Amino acid sequence: MNILFGPVNSRRFGKSLGIDLSPSKKQCNFDCLYCELEPAKTMQSYENVVSVKEIMNVLKGSLAEHQDIDALTVTANGEPTLYPHLFELINEIDAIKGNIKTLILSNSATIDTEKTQKALMRFDTVKLSLDCATVRCLKRLDRADKSISIESIKEGMLHFRSKFSKALIIEILMVKGINDSPEELEQLNEYLLKLNPTRIDIGTIDRPPAYKVEALSYEALREISLTFDSSLPIYIASRKKVGEKPSRYSNQEILDTLKKRPLTQEDIDVLFDAMSKERLVNLVNNEKIKTLNSSGYDFFVLNF
C-alpha cells in the first residue's frame, strides 16, 4: 500500500508530501461525475482502515529521509474525514511535524459533525469542496450518499468557519451544463458571501473523469468568476483550455478589470498582450495597483 506520495514541489506550499488515508481502494460518500477514480458505491464509513501506527511509522521514515518538507497534505482515495481516527492522527502528526504546515482536502460531506470539525480545527489549512448550492445539483453532480444533504453541508461550513481562524479554502469544480447555470451560480454567490472563506478556487475537469462529462474553457471560467460578487477572493485554478489570443487593455480598462475581479500573474499571462503587461507594470510602479497575497497566491488589486 502506498500511504505516502511525493514529495512534490508546490508553488503555494513548497515541498509537499501527501498522506493517503485510503490507499487500498476508493472509499467515499460521494461518487462525483468528474472523479478520476472508478465509479463506486457510496459509503458512510471506511471498510478498510489503516492504523494510525502504520501511517505514522511510514511518515516518520519519510520525514527522516526528506528533511526539507514544507507541507503535509492529508487526502484519500475517497473522503479523508471518513477515516475513523483522524483526530488521533493529526495529534500524532502535530507532535512530530515541527514547522511543517498541515493541509486537508475534504469534500465537505461530514463538515456538520462535531467529530469532523474537532479534527479539522487542528490543521493549518482546510480545503473544502462546494460544487453545488442546491439539492438537485448535489444529487446530479456529486452523487452524494443518501445520508447527506446540501443544507447540512452549508450549515456545517458556517459553524466551522465561525470558530476556525486559519486558512479556509473553498474549491468549486465546474462541469459544463451541470453546475454552471445562472441559477446555481447565484445560489453559490449568495452562500459564499455568508461564509467569507479565505480563498475560493474555481476549476474544471483536468483528468479523465469516471463519467462522460465536459470541462469548461479558461474563458468560460473567467466569465463565471465575474458573476460572483467582486469582494469574493476568487482564483481561477485551470488554464489548460485557453483558446483566445491575449487582448490589449488601456490603463483604464486594466483598472476597471481589476475592480471587477483581482487577477493573478497567470491570469495576466493569458489575458494581456505585451503592451498591456507594460501598462500594468507602470500602474504598479505608480502605486495605482498593488499585489495582495491570499493563501499562497498573489493577486493584482486596486490600491485604494
BAFI-3210 file (N, C-alpha, C; in Angstrom, 3 decimals, decimal comma, padded with zeros to 6 digits):
// residues 304
n [1|2|3|4|5|6|7|8|9|10|11|12|13|14|15|16|17|18|19|20|21|22|23|24|25|26|27|28|29|30|31|32|33|34|35|36|37|38|39|40|41|42|43|44|45|46|47|48|49|50|51|52|53|54|55|56|57|58|59|60|61|62|63|64|65|66|67|68|69|70|71|72|73|74|75|76|77|78|79|80|81|82|83|84|85|86|87|88|89|90|91|92|93|94|95|96|97|98|99|100|101|102|103|104|105|106|107|108|109|110|111|112|113|114|115|116|117|118|119|120|121|122|123|124|125|126|127|128|129|130|131|132|133|134|135|136|137|138|139|140|141|142|143|144|145|146|147|148|149|150|151|152|153|154|155|156|157|158|159|160|161|162|163|164|165|166|167|168|169|170|171|172|173|174|175|176|177|178|179|180|181|182|183|184|185|186|187|188|189|190|191|192|193|194|195|196|197|198|199|200|201|202|203|204|205|206|207|208|209|210|211|212|213|214|215|216|217|218|219|220|221|222|223|224|225|226|227|228|229|230|231|232|233|234|235|236|237|238|239|240|241|242|243|244|245|246|247|248|249|250|251|252|253|254|255|256|257|258|259|260|261|262|263|264|265|266|267|268|269|270|271|272|273|274|275|276|277|278|279|280|281|282|283|284|285|286|287|288|289|290|291|292|293|294|295|296|297|298|299|300|301|302|303|304]
n.u [000,843|000,558|000,893|002,002|002,667|004,677|007,631|006,275|006,821|005,254|003,880|002,394|002,650|005,247|007,635|005,841|004,338|002,250|-000,428|-002,207|-005,192|-006,760|-005,477|-005,892|-008,266|-011,026|-012,915|-015,637|-018,125|-019,268|-019,921|-018,687|-019,347|-017,154|-014,940|-011,657|-011,239|-012,427|-015,977|-017,917|-019,827|-021,367|-020,344|-020,761|-018,817|-015,405|-014,425|-012,020|-009,421|-006,527|-004,108|-003,335|-000,799|000,582|000,499|001,931|004,440|005,391|005,353|007,165|009,531|009,755|009,975|012,387|014,046|013,469|014,194|013,442|010,774|007,928|005,163|002,434|000,034|-003,097|-005,153|-007,210|-008,031|-010,856|-012,834|-011,245|-012,193|-013,799|-012,158|-011,698|-009,983|-009,071|-008,723|-006,995|-004,838|-004,020|-003,195|-000,979|000,618|001,017|002,665|005,155|005,801|006,997|007,898|006,489|003,721|000,242|-002,294|-005,602|-007,701|-010,983|-014,299|-016,365|-018,635|-019,093|-018,892|-020,679|-020,604|-019,601|-017,356|-015,822|-015,327|-013,840|-011,454|-010,612|-010,074|-007,488|-005,785|-003,551|-004,351|-007,464|-009,142|-012,103|-014,558|-017,124|-019,206|-021,806|-024,843|-027,411|-030,037|-030,726|-028,474|-026,426|-027,229|-027,127|-024,541|-022,447|-023,399|-024,166|-024,089|-027,103|-027,465|-026,599|-027,097|-027,469|-028,049|-027,166|-024,459|-023,901|-024,730|-023,022|-020,504|-020,672|-020,840|-018,379|-016,647|-017,089|-015,532|-013,037|-010,056|-007,945|-006,549|-009,135|-010,105|-012,183|-013,205|-014,459|-015,556|-016,205|-018,564|-019,525|-022,757|-023,958|-023,369|-023,035|-025,029|-026,914|-028,690|-027,664|-025,132|-025,830|-026,932|-024,670|-023,023|-024,496|-024,384|-021,584|-020,875|-021,885|-020,330|-017,647|-014,888|-011,267|-010,111|-011,336|-011,307|-011,819|-012,269|-011,961|-012,603|-009,647|-008,526|-008,989|-012,381|-014,683|-017,182|-019,024|-018,537|-018,131|-015,402|-014,858|-013,736|-010,910|-011,725|-014,486|-014,554|-013,482|-015,515|-017,515|-016,385|-016,711|-019,371|-019,667|-019,748|-017,663|-016,177|-015,465|-012,774|-011,570|-009,883|-008,842|-008,401|-007,708|-006,131|-005,811|-007,304|-007,105|-008,171|-008,531|-006,741|-004,306|-005,408|-005,515|-005,279|-006,255|-004,993|-007,165|-008,962|-007,594|-007,655|-010,432|-010,997|-009,625|-011,035|-013,444|-012,638|-009,927|-006,703|-004,361|-000,821|-000,749|-003,271|-002,922|-000,944|-002,436|-004,545|-003,557|-001,831|001,578|002,009|-000,030|000,776|003,054|001,842|000,496|002,654|003,622|001,455|001,559|004,066|003,448|001,820|-000,899|-001,904|-001,600|-000,094|-001,670|-001,532|-003,181|-003,581|-001,258|-001,297|-000,553|-002,404|-003,268|-004,523|-006,638|-005,152|-006,403]
n.v [-001,206|002,179|004,546|007,065|009,766|011,514|013,427|016,475|019,485|022,413|025,480|026,967|025,739|024,922|022,299|019,457|016,708|013,963|012,300|009,426|008,333|006,228|003,992|001,521|001,258|003,005|004,855|006,442|008,989|010,313|009,998|011,360|012,806|013,728|012,509|011,095|008,537|005,124|004,517|003,995|002,482|004,581|005,156|005,261|004,975|003,869|000,762|-000,583|000,011|001,716|001,597|004,149|003,905|002,523|004,412|006,533|005,357|004,997|007,671|008,923|007,683|008,679|011,448|011,500|010,884|012,890|015,892|018,440|019,060|021,064|021,021|018,921|017,024|015,866|013,473|011,287|008,203|008,793|010,001|011,791|012,529|010,478|008,676|006,897|007,571|010,189|012,488|011,543|010,917|013,455|014,662|013,070|013,651|016,407|016,302|015,650|017,185|019,706|022,705|022,214|022,668|021,733|020,360|019,627|017,944|017,951|016,715|017,942|016,663|015,636|017,802|018,912|017,497|017,104|015,579|015,619|018,397|018,875|017,519|018,835|021,378|021,271|021,454|023,403|024,509|024,238|022,745|022,774|021,210|022,612|022,152|022,584|024,354|023,672|021,241|019,590|019,786|018,685|016,009|015,323|015,986|015,559|013,222|012,308|010,315|009,006|009,814|012,383|015,884|018,973|021,201|020,523|020,437|023,123|024,508|023,301|024,139|026,922|026,966|025,793|027,684|029,862|029,430|028,730|030,153|030,053|029,394|028,944|027,345|027,241|025,000|024,899|022,857|023,146|021,867|021,405|022,391|021,464|022,497|025,132|026,924|030,045|030,173|028,314|029,422|031,854|031,032|029,886|032,158|033,777|032,221|031,996|034,587|034,765|032,857|033,688|032,793|032,221|031,959|031,257|028,676|028,202|025,719|023,196|020,084|018,220|015,799|012,430|011,720|009,786|009,503|010,455|013,547|017,106|019,444|022,964|025,836|028,044|030,637|030,466|029,884|032,220|034,062|033,062|033,622|036,351|036,651|036,391|038,106|040,975|041,205|038,706|036,438|035,137|032,587|031,447|028,243|026,704|026,560|025,210|024,969|027,226|029,362|031,824|034,682|036,826|040,029|043,612|046,095|049,262|051,716|052,486|050,422|048,277|048,976|048,998|046,309|045,010|046,036|044,707|042,024|040,756|039,775|037,107|036,602|034,549|034,783|037,260|036,606|035,091|036,795|039,385|041,292|042,048|044,872|045,634|044,352|045,852|048,273|047,516|047,060|049,684|050,906|049,593|050,509|053,171|053,071|052,688|050,232|047,302|044,323|041,574|039,031|035,918|033,163|031,917|032,749|035,506|038,341|040,859|043,935|046,862|049,807|051,386]
n.w [000,000|-000,869|001,164|001,407|-000,892|-003,247|-002,294|-003,755|-005,599|-004,746|-005,692|-003,960|-001,429|-001,131|-000,725|-000,785|000,903|000,417|002,170|002,049|003,178|002,477|001,001|-000,244|-001,741|-003,369|-001,133|-000,306|000,359|-001,671|-005,198|-007,478|-010,677|-012,094|-011,001|-010,975|-010,223|-010,406|-010,848|-007,894|-005,274|-002,896|000,528|004,108|005,985|006,449|005,067|004,869|006,996|007,696|010,239|012,676|013,732|011,685|009,608|010,805|011,247|008,627|007,819|009,602|008,785|006,192|006,639|007,945|005,857|003,982|004,801|004,298|004,031|003,508|003,729|004,732|003,197|003,767|002,423|000,388|-001,337|-001,978|000,665|003,159|005,731|006,535|007,624|010,549|012,657|012,544|014,181|016,168|014,525|013,439|015,758|016,409|014,216|014,600|016,822|015,859|013,655|013,703|012,188|009,899|007,740|007,849|005,783|004,716|002,387|001,680|000,861|002,123|003,053|005,624|007,272|009,009|011,352|014,762|015,315|012,937|012,673|014,981|014,430|012,071|012,992|013,910|011,787|009,691|007,274|005,700|003,094|001,441|-000,574|-002,602|-004,773|-005,408|-004,616|-004,330|-003,821|-006,013|-007,696|-006,081|-005,936|-008,629|-009,650|-007,643|-006,635|-004,059|-001,027|000,351|002,939|003,168|003,009|001,206|002,713|005,292|004,826|004,137|006,454|008,297|007,355|007,824|010,614|011,272|010,131|011,778|013,987|013,136|012,561|010,866|007,543|005,291|002,497|-000,307|-002,775|-006,005|-008,469|-011,759|-014,049|-017,312|-018,253|-015,937|-013,211|-013,872|-014,413|-014,453|-012,263|-010,379|-009,929|-008,813|-006,374|-005,184|-005,003|-003,217|-000,905|-000,425|000,198|002,740|004,022|003,779|003,012|003,083|000,559|-002,759|-004,979|-008,335|-010,644|-013,247|-014,996|-015,264|-015,553|-016,835|-016,494|-014,384|-015,465|-018,459|-018,868|-019,435|-019,571|-018,806|-020,632|-020,049|-020,585|-020,209|-017,466|-016,521|-017,215|-015,572|-013,074|-012,974|-012,450|-009,787|-006,616|-006,374|-004,078|-003,254|-002,847|-005,467|-007,230|-010,332|-011,178|-013,372|-016,495|-018,797|-021,121|-022,882|-025,348|-026,652|-028,031|-026,418|-025,201|-025,855|-023,446|-022,249|-019,870|-018,228|-018,752|-017,646|-014,933|-014,534|-015,018|-012,926|-010,841|-011,027|-010,754|-009,058|-010,384|-011,002|-011,718|-013,558|-014,734|-015,962|-017,835|-019,590|-020,436|-021,137|-023,648|-024,774|-024,619|-022,874|-020,566|-019,988|-019,386|-017,086|-015,324|-015,141|-013,862|-011,432|-010,534|-010,270|-008,168|-008,455|-008,559|-006,570|-005,103|-003,516|-001,191|-001,004|000,709|-000,447|-003,118|-005,218|-005,885|-008,225|-007,330|-006,958|-005,677|-003,301]
ca.u [000,000|001,301|000,248|002,559|003,024|005,517|007,242|006,136|007,017|004,034|004,131|001,705|003,022|006,635|007,814|004,674|004,244|000,853|-000,787|-003,448|-005,816|-007,461|-004,595|-006,219|-009,370|-011,866|-013,885|-016,137|-019,571|-019,665|-019,470|-018,755|-019,271|-015,842|-013,864|-010,740|-011,287|-013,524|-017,248|-018,032|-020,966|-021,033|-020,346|-020,781|-017,642|-014,392|-014,415|-010,613|-008,848|-005,104|-003,930|-002,543|000,578|001,189|000,684|002,995|005,727|005,802|005,585|008,423|010,625|009,872|010,453|013,810|014,736|013,247|014,200|013,106|009,340|007,241|003,738|001,863|-001,325|-003,897|-006,205|-007,579|-008,790|-012,189|-013,013|-010,397|-012,868|-014,412|-011,156|-012,244|-009,007|-008,475|-008,284|-005,799|-003,757|-003,492|-002,463|000,312|001,393|001,399|003,713|006,465|005,937|007,791|007,391|005,783|002,306|-000,669|-003,420|-006,502|-008,595|-012,227|-015,468|-017,287|-019,867|-019,288|-018,481|-021,672|-020,453|-018,642|-016,136|-015,039|-014,882|-012,807|-010,211|-010,193|-009,564|-006,070|-004,996|-003,179|-005,188|-008,546|-009,710|-013,385|-015,249|-018,522|-019,548|-023,229|-025,551|-028,797|-030,296|-030,706|-027,097|-025,670|-027,609|-026,772|-023,108|-021,626|-023,989|-023,885|-024,786|-028,444|-027,422|-026,014|-027,934|-026,729|-028,265|-026,282|-023,112|-023,790|-024,811|-021,799|-019,420|-020,827|-020,486|-016,940|-015,977|-017,243|-014,524|-011,755|-009,469|-006,843|-006,921|-010,217|-010,193|-013,313|-012,941|-015,639|-015,189|-017,297|-018,812|-020,360|-024,157|-024,477|-023,377|-022,642|-026,218|-027,048|-029,402|-026,750|-024,085|-026,424|-027,043|-023,317|-022,580|-025,212|-023,867|-020,173|-020,824|-022,113|-019,253|-016,437|-013,674|-010,001|-009,949|-012,229|-010,681|-012,750|-011,558|-012,783|-012,043|-008,343|-008,103|-010,090|-013,401|-015,334|-018,362|-018,881|-018,879|-017,241|-014,742|-015,065|-012,515|-010,494|-012,563|-015,781|-014,341|-013,292|-016,854|-018,205|-015,813|-017,246|-020,752|-019,622|-019,511|-016,256|-015,490|-015,069|-011,390|-011,644|-008,718|-009,185|-007,376|-007,463|-005,824|-005,372|-008,079|-007,117|-008,333|-008,466|-005,458|-004,257|-006,050|-004,860|-006,054|-005,795|-004,827|-008,474|-009,541|-006,917|-008,211|-011,827|-010,968|-009,231|-012,122|-014,435|-012,086|-008,468|-006,085|-003,023|000,096|-001,179|-004,376|-002,330|-000,260|-003,454|-005,447|-002,917|-000,731|002,825|001,850|-000,884|001,611|003,887|000,972|000,255|003,863|003,650|000,419|002,091|005,132|002,808|001,022|-002,335|-002,208|-000,684|-000,335|-002,209|-001,418|-004,296|-003,286|-000,242|-001,378|-000,517|-003,409|-003,208|-005,751|-006,547|-004,544|-007,301]
ca.v [000,000|003,428|005,507|008,377|010,065|012,692|014,839|017,247|020,911|023,192|026,921|027,521|025,134|024,480|020,859|018,868|015,248|013,562|011,158|008,825|007,578|005,069|003,585|000,229|001,369|004,189|004,801|007,811|009,205|010,889|009,327|012,523|012,530|014,116|011,843|010,323|007,148|004,340|004,638|003,074|002,724|005,454|004,524|006,213|004,736|003,051|-000,687|-000,913|001,077|001,638|002,074|005,362|003,459|002,209|005,680|007,305|004,693|005,334|009,111|009,224|007,250|009,598|012,739|011,329|010,888|014,199|016,800|019,779|019,103|022,281|020,799|017,572|017,106|014,684|013,256|009,869|007,666|008,926|011,131|011,593|012,697|009,205|007,910|006,950|008,010|011,406|013,375|010,930|011,024|014,815|014,898|012,396|014,432|017,656|016,034|015,441|017,942|020,922|023,869|021,776|023,014|020,633|020,692|018,517|018,140|017,236|017,032|018,694|015,922|015,409|019,021|019,277|016,673|017,596|014,786|016,146|019,749|018,780|017,128|019,856|022,535|021,083|021,667|024,789|024,912|023,309|022,991|022,089|021,302|023,043|022,221|022,851|025,025|023,229|019,805|018,916|019,738|017,740|014,658|015,094|016,122|014,890|011,894|012,098|009,279|009,455|010,364|013,725|016,931|020,211|022,143|020,163|020,855|024,586|024,899|022,837|025,038|028,198|026,741|025,581|028,949|030,787|029,159|028,406|031,436|029,853|029,470|028,094|027,464|026,542|024,582|024,630|022,267|023,411|020,877|022,025|022,009|020,904|023,488|026,434|027,709|031,290|029,914|027,661|030,379|032,848|030,402|029,774|033,504|034,203|031,464|032,301|035,882|034,486|032,020|034,517|031,972|032,891|031,973|030,366|028,165|027,709|024,929|022,309|018,743|018,196|014,399|011,624|011,530|008,479|009,524|011,302|014,942|018,002|020,547|024,304|026,524|029,115|031,809|030,241|030,032|033,657|034,678|032,628|034,353|037,715|036,657|036,429|039,422|041,348|041,102|037,319|036,200|034,000|032,208|030,512|027,211|025,913|027,344|024,267|025,070|028,620|029,418|033,182|035,360|037,925|041,269|044,865|046,855|050,591|051,866|052,499|049,085|047,444|049,344|048,542|044,850|044,624|046,423|043,629|040,764|040,707|038,797|036,624|036,724|033,555|035,396|038,310|035,959|034,610|037,839|040,635|041,258|042,597|046,283|045,708|043,962|047,018|049,242|047,011|047,332|051,122|051,196|049,115|051,432|054,440|052,761|052,602|048,814|046,610|042,879|041,127|037,579|035,199|031,738|031,403|033,347|036,961|038,935|042,286|044,603|048,313|050,372|052,497]
ca.w [000,000|-000,935|002,053|001,097|-002,271|-003,307|-002,269|-004,980|-005,386|-004,892|-005,629|-002,794|-000,153|-001,125|-000,936|-000,115|000,974|000,551|003,010|001,552|004,273|001,917|-000,098|-000,858|-002,691|-003,213|-000,039|-000,355|000,478|-002,954|-006,423|-008,364|-012,111|-012,623|-010,260|-011,813|-009,772|-010,974|-010,120|-006,757|-004,398|-001,766|001,845|005,214|006,821|005,794|005,230|005,095|007,814|008,019|011,603|012,887|013,940|010,393|008,902|011,453|011,009|007,267|007,769|010,302|007,920|005,059|007,124|008,238|004,563|003,362|005,936|003,837|003,724|003,957|003,973|004,700|002,673|004,092|001,435|000,341|-002,471|-001,410|001,575|004,335|007,031|006,916|008,372|011,916|013,654|012,005|015,266|016,760|013,551|013,346|017,006|016,267|013,242|015,258|017,806|015,228|012,403|013,837|011,443|008,695|007,721|007,524|004,904|004,414|001,248|002,014|000,039|002,999|003,322|007,063|007,968|010,027|012,553|015,757|015,192|011,823|012,974|016,014|013,761|011,106|013,731|014,194|010,572|009,378|006,142|005,376|001,768|001,354|-001,857|-002,628|-006,185|-005,564|-003,528|-004,360|-003,645|-007,317|-008,179|-005,253|-006,358|-010,028|-009,909|-006,629|-006,418|-002,641|-000,276|000,739|004,295|003,100|002,416|000,930|003,815|006,407|004,434|004,220|007,867|008,938|006,953|008,528|012,018|011,323|009,822|012,907|015,021|012,502|012,179|009,921|006,129|004,791|001,044|-000,916|-004,152|-006,832|-009,752|-012,685|-015,101|-018,343|-018,320|-014,691|-012,115|-014,417|-014,779|-013,673|-011,011|-009,451|-009,584|-007,920|-005,057|-004,662|-004,658|-002,012|000,248|-000,187|000,866|004,164|004,538|003,839|003,086|002,797|-000,892|-003,499|-006,200|-009,358|-011,636|-014,060|-015,161|-015,922|-015,657|-017,384|-015,458|-014,276|-016,325|-019,647|-018,604|-020,163|-018,887|-019,323|-021,025|-019,155|-020,852|-019,548|-016,028|-016,279|-017,258|-014,350|-011,937|-012,991|-011,945|-008,324|-006,025|-006,516|-002,791|-003,011|-003,294|-006,390|-008,017|-011,402|-010,985|-014,579|-017,692|-019,824|-022,347|-023,306|-026,795|-027,185|-028,002|-025,452|-025,642|-025,490|-022,465|-021,881|-018,427|-017,586|-018,870|-016,648|-013,634|-014,491|-014,942|-011,573|-009,936|-011,093|-010,261|-008,983|-011,273|-010,683|-012,853|-014,555|-015,478|-016,795|-018,954|-020,529|-020,912|-021,566|-024,607|-024,244|-024,281|-021,690|-019,428|-019,672|-018,725|-015,736|-014,553|-014,869|-012,873|-010,151|-010,143|-009,897|-006,976|-008,738|-008,357|-005,661|-005,016|-002,240|-001,108|-000,403|000,863|-001,358|-004,440|-005,281|-006,755|-008,519|-006,892|-006,957|-004,471|-002,940]
c.u [000,872|000,580|000,720|002,773|003,739|006,884|007,115|006,347|005,734|004,366|003,517|002,292|004,470|006,740|006,778|004,691|002,793|000,679|-002,152|-004,036|-006,616|-006,659|-005,018|-007,311|-010,130|-012,886|-014,423|-017,649|-020,132|-019,242|-019,563|-018,600|-017,866|-014,680|-012,975|-010,669|-012,488|-014,812|-017,335|-019,241|-020,537|-021,110|-020,280|-019,608|-016,668|-014,600|-013,001|-009,946|-007,373|-004,911|-003,111|-001,069|001,283|001,464|001,873|004,364|006,266|006,160|006,907|009,626|010,844|010,419|011,935|014,636|014,649|013,111|013,864|011,634|008,717|005,791|003,392|000,395|-002,055|-005,063|-006,561|-008,072|-010,247|-012,218|-012,232|-011,107|-013,676|-013,423|-011,489|-011,289|-008,344|-007,949|-007,020|-004,601|-003,173|-002,766|-001,069|001,214|001,895|002,591|005,099|006,761|006,820|007,146|006,644|004,297|001,464|-001,871|-004,281|-007,425|-009,841|-013,355|-016,579|-018,490|-020,140|-018,966|-019,473|-021,509|-019,378|-017,306|-015,240|-014,495|-013,754|-011,456|-009,707|-009,628|-008,066|-005,186|-004,678|-004,019|-006,227|-009,109|-010,952|-013,986|-016,678|-018,913|-020,956|-023,791|-027,007|-028,893|-030,126|-029,276|-026,270|-025,962|-027,078|-025,262|-022,254|-022,155|-023,734|-024,653|-026,112|-028,492|-026,999|-026,989|-027,105|-026,901|-027,377|-024,847|-022,952|-023,836|-023,542|-020,605|-019,484|-020,430|-018,981|-016,193|-016,023|-016,177|-013,144|-011,145|-008,314|-007,386|-007,997|-010,385|-011,373|-012,959|-014,263|-015,156|-016,382|-017,357|-019,841|-021,784|-024,743|-024,515|-022,945|-023,825|-026,273|-027,704|-028,466|-025,656|-024,600|-026,531|-025,665|-022,806|-023,205|-024,643|-022,433|-019,982|-021,058|-020,910|-017,946|-015,157|-012,430|-009,773|-010,938|-011,534|-011,761|-011,939|-012,518|-012,051|-010,680|-007,740|-009,265|-011,127|-014,031|-016,521|-018,155|-019,417|-017,796|-016,660|-015,166|-013,716|-012,145|-011,400|-013,922|-015,658|-014,156|-014,639|-017,647|-017,700|-016,386|-018,693|-020,793|-019,349|-018,013|-015,480|-014,991|-013,692|-011,285|-010,348|-009,169|-008,073|-007,039|-007,231|-005,446|-006,092|-008,228|-007,173|-008,156|-007,055|-005,483|-004,828|-005,240|-005,794|-005,427|-005,602|-006,164|-009,138|-008,893|-007,499|-009,646|-011,901|-010,640|-010,272|-013,198|-013,908|-010,573|-007,906|-004,728|-002,124|-000,268|-002,335|-003,848|-001,675|-001,236|-004,178|-004,750|-001,873|000,473|002,680|001,003|-000,111|002,527|003,068|000,679|001,453|003,945|002,626|000,846|003,154|004,577|001,833|-000,488|-002,846|-001,178|-000,954|-000,763|-002,167|-002,638|-003,997|-002,363|-000,276|-001,345|-001,522|-003,089|-004,550|-005,545|-005,991|-005,340|-006,613]
c.v [001,247|004,495|006,926|008,535|011,405|012,374|015,441|018,716|021,661|024,670|027,532|027,026|024,685|022,996|020,121|017,347|014,866|012,324|010,652|007,940|006,374|004,516|002,329|000,320|002,670|003,951|006,223|007,862|009,993|009,928|010,356|012,131|012,764|013,373|011,031|008,861|006,431|004,560|003,594|003,457|003,592|004,685|005,603|006,037|003,848|001,571|-001,188|000,254|000,784|002,228|003,357|004,992|003,196|003,488|006,447|006,669|005,040|006,822|009,486|008,829|008,203|010,953|012,675|011,391|012,260|015,240|018,245|019,900|020,383|022,029|019,319|017,703|015,803|014,599|011,768|009,498|007,638|010,137|010,922|011,748|011,467|008,316|008,016|007,509|009,328|012,333|012,832|011,095|012,429|015,198|014,282|013,168|015,724|017,462|015,925|016,415|019,182|022,084|023,495|022,123|021,798|021,150|019,459|018,906|017,297|017,640|017,719|017,900|015,707|016,646|019,441|018,487|017,244|016,871|015,319|017,522|019,748|018,433|018,234|021,094|022,462|021,357|023,151|025,348|023,833|023,713|022,125|022,267|021,789|023,246|022,741|023,600|024,585|021,714|019,056|018,745|018,723|016,305|014,340|015,073|015,328|013,505|011,434|010,915|009,840|010,064|011,833|014,700|018,188|021,210|021,822|020,552|022,358|025,068|024,489|023,720|026,354|028,061|026,561|026,891|029,910|030,594|028,838|029,690|031,299|029,806|028,446|028,366|026,643|026,232|024,271|024,071|022,372|022,342|021,447|021,474|021,462|021,942|024,872|027,298|028,984|031,070|029,298|028,625|031,448|032,302|030,262|031,134|033,972|033,501|031,855|033,662|035,729|033,771|032,807|033,678|032,797|033,018|030,994|029,969|027,635|026,983|024,105|020,985|018,835|016,795|013,601|011,308|010,139|008,370|010,501|012,704|015,824|019,100|021,875|024,900|027,559|030,331|031,676|030,394|031,503|034,382|034,307|033,418|035,763|037,787|036,694|037,845|039,734|041,269|039,696|037,047|034,968|033,827|031,199|029,472|026,433|026,828|026,449|024,427|026,527|028,670|030,807|033,752|036,463|039,208|042,478|045,678|048,236|050,644|051,785|051,132|048,109|047,709|048,848|047,025|044,389|045,019|045,344|042,346|040,843|039,570|038,365|036,851|035,724|034,082|036,449|037,708|035,473|035,772|039,015|040,393|041,986|044,050|046,466|045,333|045,112|048,075|048,819|047,307|048,808|051,513|050,723|050,087|052,772|054,276|052,877|051,185|048,252|045,115|042,537|039,612|036,983|033,712|031,206|031,978|034,861|037,449|040,406|042,894|046,116|048,788|051,612|053,433]
c.w [000,000|-000,111|001,751|-000,398|-002,311|-002,695|-003,674|-004,629|-005,709|-004,751|-004,378|-001,477|-000,074|-001,425|-000,099|-000,211|001,239|001,418|002,561|002,644|003,781|000,740|-000,844|-001,913|-002,454|-002,100|000,144|-000,164|-000,696|-004,065|-007,548|-009,830|-012,657|-011,975|-011,203|-011,398|-010,383|-010,176|-009,010|-005,916|-003,224|-000,454|002,921|006,171|006,054|006,086|005,527|005,818|008,091|009,411|011,642|013,035|012,612|009,605|009,483|011,252|009,628|007,175|008,435|009,456|006,765|005,489|007,511|006,957|003,904|004,481|005,557|003,449|004,316|004,352|003,901|004,282|002,939|003,113|001,452|-001,040|-002,024|-000,499|002,868|005,673|007,430|007,670|009,854|012,972|013,245|013,107|015,932|015,831|013,511|014,631|016,952|015,299|013,868|016,194|017,181|014,090|012,511|013,112|010,165|008,814|007,338|006,748|004,733|003,270|001,479|001,077|000,825|003,476|004,805|007,893|009,049|011,326|013,470|015,626|014,082|012,146|014,001|015,389|012,843|011,788|013,955|012,974|010,378|008,241|005,888|004,017|001,603|-000,030|-001,662|-004,086|-006,406|-004,364|-003,444|-004,254|-004,962|-007,833|-007,402|-005,666|-007,749|-010,271|-008,928|-006,267|-004,984|-002,071|000,247|002,141|004,319|002,446|002,203|002,067|005,008|006,092|004,626|005,668|008,615|008,611|007,708|009,994|012,178|011,100|011,010|013,975|014,455|011,949|011,192|008,488|005,764|003,301|000,548|-002,365|-004,855|-008,160|-010,693|-013,785|-016,065|-018,322|-017,033|-013,570|-012,574|-014,836|-013,946|-012,327|-009,967|-008,999|-008,631|-006,499|-004,395|-004,185|-003,344|-000,769|000,579|000,468|002,370|004,778|004,733|003,975|002,775|001,296|-001,503|-004,790|-007,137|-010,423|-012,458|-014,225|-015,861|-015,980|-016,234|-016,313|-015,494|-015,228|-017,481|-019,366|-019,221|-019,281|-019,502|-019,716|-019,976|-019,336|-020,166|-018,037|-015,657|-016,263|-016,004|-013,151|-011,842|-012,518|-010,418|-007,836|-006,040|-005,211|-002,506|-003,611|-004,185|-007,168|-009,064|-011,497|-012,250|-015,766|-018,873|-021,158|-022,773|-024,822|-027,385|-027,097|-026,956|-026,042|-025,194|-024,601|-022,289|-020,362|-017,706|-017,647|-017,882|-015,268|-013,480|-014,350|-013,526|-010,540|-009,887|-010,461|-010,227|-009,835|-010,733|-011,906|-013,938|-015,391|-016,443|-018,028|-020,010|-021,201|-021,593|-022,649|-024,009|-023,807|-023,027|-020,434|-019,004|-018,941|-017,285|-014,830|-014,179|-013,807|-011,478|-009,638|-009,674|-008,732|-007,192|-008,466|-007,400|-005,732|-003,603|-002,221|-000,422|-000,434|-000,231|-002,751|-004,326|-006,312|-006,995|-008,166|-006,974|-005,624|-004,076|-001,963]
res [m|n|i|l|f|g|p|v|n|s|r|r|f|g|k|s|l|g|i|d|l|s|p|s|k|k|q|c|n|f|d|c|l|y|c|e|l|e|p|a|k|t|m|q|s|y|e|n|v|v|s|v|k|e|i|m|n|v|l|k|g|s|l|a|e|h|q|d|i|d|a|l|t|v|t|a|n|g|e|p|t|l|y|p|h|l|f|e|l|i|n|e|i|d|a|i|k|g|n|i|k|t|l|i|l|s|n|s|a|t|i|d|t|e|k|t|q|k|a|l|m|r|f|d|t|v|k|l|s|l|d|c|a|t|v|r|c|l|k|r|l|d|r|a|d|k|s|i|s|i|e|s|i|k|e|g|m|l|h|f|r|s|k|f|s|k|a|l|i|i|e|i|l|m|v|k|g|i|n|d|s|p|e|e|l|e|q|l|n|e|y|l|l|k|l|n|p|t|r|i|d|i|g|t|i|d|r|p|p|a|y|k|v|e|a|l|s|y|e|a|l|r|e|i|s|l|t|f|d|s|s|l|p|i|y|i|a|s|r|k|k|v|g|e|k|p|s|r|y|s|n|q|e|i|l|d|t|l|k|k|r|p|l|t|q|e|d|i|d|v|l|f|d|a|m|s|k|e|r|l|v|n|l|v|n|n|e|k|i|k|t|l|n|s|s|g|y|d|f|f|v|l|n|f]
***
